[in-house]
Amino acid sequence: MLSMNHILPETETITNERAEMAAQLRKYADSITAFSFLQGAAFCFALGNGGELLKGVEECPFIVFLLLLFAAGGYLFGVFLCHKGEDELVGAPDTRDALGRWNGRVRFARMVLVVLSASLSIAAMIAKTKMSPLSCPVTHSSPDIR
């Protein structure tokens, strides 16, 4: 049972309801991670094909850069909350045994995949637009005063 591989306060036991909710939170964390990675891959693919997305990114890469960072932060926060909820329901993984160590590695890998996806999207944006993501060209013209 899960209680052998998780550290819980001695007064608490893992009920079926807690174990099911913890399993659901693991699925949520996996889904968030997968969505983040697929969204990053789709962004890179669409950017590579050019078209309207590339034109939009070239107009103001700073906004796209901020949106990518905001999305990655939201995904990381969601995965973190899933991990925290799982710990509250069934206890933190016991790192003294192999199952607990692998649980920690999987949690770390989820976070790395989200960061990697955002990093690759930003790198693709910089490479494709050949611009700094921190620049935003002014689109309005000012009168020429001589």
C-alpha positions as CSV (number, residue, x, y, z in Angstrom):
1,M,0.0,0.0,0.0
2,L,1.1,3.6,-0.5
3,S,1.8,4.3,3.2
4,M,4.9,2.1,3.0
5,N,6.5,4.4,0.4
6,H,5.3,7.7,1.8
7,I,5.9,9.5,5.1
8,L,2.7,10.4,6.9
9,P,2.1,11.6,10.4
10,E,1.4,8.6,12.6
11,T,-2.1,9.8,13.3
12,E,-3.2,9.7,9.7
13,T,-3.8,6.8,7.4
14,I,-4.3,6.7,3.7
15,T,-7.9,6.0,2.7
16,N,-9.0,4.9,-0.7
17,E,-10.4,8.4,-1.3
18,R,-7.1,10.0,-0.5
19,A,-5.2,7.6,-2.7
20,E,-7.6,8.1,-5.6
21,M,-7.3,11.9,-5.3
22,A,-3.5,11.7,-5.2
23,A,-3.6,9.5,-8.3
24,Q,-5.8,12.1,-10.0
25,L,-3.3,14.9,-9.0
26,R,-0.5,12.9,-10.6
27,K,-2.6,12.6,-13.8
28,Y,-3.2,16.3,-13.7
29,A,0.6,17.0,-13.3
30,D,1.3,14.7,-16.2
31,S,-1.4,16.3,-18.4
32,I,-0.1,19.8,-17.6
33,T,3.4,18.8,-18.5
34,A,2.3,17.1,-21.8
35,F,0.2,20.1,-22.8
36,S,3.0,22.5,-22.1
37,F,5.4,20.4,-24.2
38,L,2.9,20.0,-27.1
39,Q,2.0,23.6,-27.1
40,G,5.7,24.6,-27.3
41,A,6.3,22.1,-30.1
42,A,3.2,23.5,-32.0
43,F,4.5,27.1,-31.5
44,C,7.9,26.2,-32.8
45,F,6.4,24.3,-35.8
46,A,4.0,27.2,-36.6
47,L,6.8,29.7,-36.2
48,G,9.0,27.7,-38.6
49,N,6.3,27.6,-41.2
50,G,6.1,31.4,-41.2
51,G,2.8,33.0,-42.1
52,E,0.7,35.1,-39.8
53,L,2.2,33.8,-36.6
54,L,5.7,34.9,-37.6
55,K,4.4,38.3,-38.7
56,G,2.7,38.7,-35.4
57,V,5.8,37.7,-33.5
58,E,8.0,40.0,-35.6
59,E,5.7,43.0,-34.8
60,C,6.4,42.9,-31.1
61,P,8.5,39.9,-29.8
62,F,8.5,41.4,-26.3
63,I,4.8,40.6,-25.9
64,V,5.2,37.1,-27.1
65,F,8.2,36.6,-24.9
66,L,6.2,37.8,-21.9
67,L,3.3,35.5,-22.8
68,L,5.6,32.5,-23.1
69,L,7.1,33.2,-19.7
70,F,3.7,33.7,-18.2
71,A,2.4,30.4,-19.6
72,A,5.5,28.5,-18.4
73,G,5.1,30.1,-15.0
74,G,1.5,29.0,-14.9
75,Y,2.3,25.5,-15.9
76,L,5.1,25.2,-13.3
77,F,2.7,26.5,-10.6
78,G,0.1,24.0,-11.6
79,V,2.5,21.1,-11.5
80,F,3.8,22.4,-8.2
81,L,0.3,22.5,-6.7
82,C,-0.4,18.9,-7.9
83,H,2.8,17.8,-6.2
84,K,1.9,19.7,-3.0
85,G,-1.6,18.3,-3.0
86,E,-0.3,14.7,-3.4
87,D,2.0,15.2,-0.5
88,E,-0.8,16.5,1.7
89,L,-3.0,13.6,0.8
90,V,-0.7,10.6,1.0
91,G,2.5,12.1,2.5
92,A,5.8,13.1,0.9
93,P,7.7,10.4,-1.0
94,D,10.0,8.4,1.3
95,T,13.4,9.0,-0.4
96,R,15.0,6.1,1.6
97,D,13.6,3.6,-0.8
98,A,13.8,3.3,-4.6
99,L,10.1,4.1,-5.2
100,G,10.3,7.4,-3.4
101,R,13.6,8.3,-5.2
102,W,12.0,7.6,-8.6
103,N,8.9,9.6,-7.6
104,G,11.2,12.6,-6.9
105,R,13.0,12.1,-10.2
106,V,9.7,12.0,-12.1
107,R,8.6,15.2,-10.3
108,F,11.8,16.9,-11.3
109,A,11.5,15.7,-14.9
110,R,8.1,17.3,-15.1
111,M,9.5,20.7,-14.1
112,V,12.4,20.3,-16.5
113,L,10.1,19.5,-19.4
114,V,8.0,22.6,-18.8
115,V,11.2,24.8,-18.6
116,L,12.7,23.1,-21.6
117,S,9.6,23.6,-23.7
118,A,9.4,27.3,-22.9
119,S,13.2,27.7,-23.5
120,L,13.0,26.1,-26.9
121,S,10.0,28.2,-27.9
122,I,11.9,31.4,-26.9
123,A,15.0,30.2,-28.7
124,A,13.0,29.4,-31.8
125,M,11.4,32.9,-31.6
126,I,14.8,34.6,-31.3
127,A,16.3,32.5,-34.1
128,K,13.4,33.0,-36.5
129,T,12.9,36.7,-36.0
130,K,16.6,37.5,-35.6
131,M,15.6,40.0,-32.9
132,S,16.0,40.4,-29.2
133,P,12.9,39.3,-27.4
134,L,13.2,42.4,-25.3
135,S,12.9,44.8,-28.3
136,C,9.6,46.1,-29.5
137,P,9.8,48.3,-32.6
138,V,7.7,51.4,-32.6
139,T,5.1,51.1,-35.3
140,H,3.9,54.7,-35.4
141,S,5.9,57.4,-37.1
142,S,6.8,60.7,-35.5
143,P,7.0,63.9,-37.5
144,D,10.4,64.7,-39.0
145,I,11.5,68.0,-37.4
146,R,14.4,69.7,-39.1
